Amino acid sequence: MSRGGMVVLAANQIWYTWEVEDVFNKMKLGDKHAMKRFNKKLLSQLNDMVVRVRGLLPPLVLRKLETAMILEVHAKDVVESFVRDR
């Protein structure tokens, strides 16, 4: 598969969209803190990625992780805005 990285990024975005939708459904059912918990989860995932990037990685793997991190930061920022703006 010559475009495996693109498939992974697309799958990651689909999964993120499902998770956000699930959080909104939980909030609709009365879970007031669902978005805050999800935000903490995203921050934890981002911190895990930072630890990996600091290790010794081949340049291509590093570039892929950097790209994934950009998307993760954006996702975290969007969720933070949901928490902040309620």
Protein Blocks (a to p, Z undefined) as FASTA:
>chain_A
ZZlmmmmmmmmmmmmmmmmmmmmmmmmnopaklmmmmmmmmmmmmmmmmmmmmmccdfkl
mmmmmmmmmmmmmmmmmmmmmmmnZZ
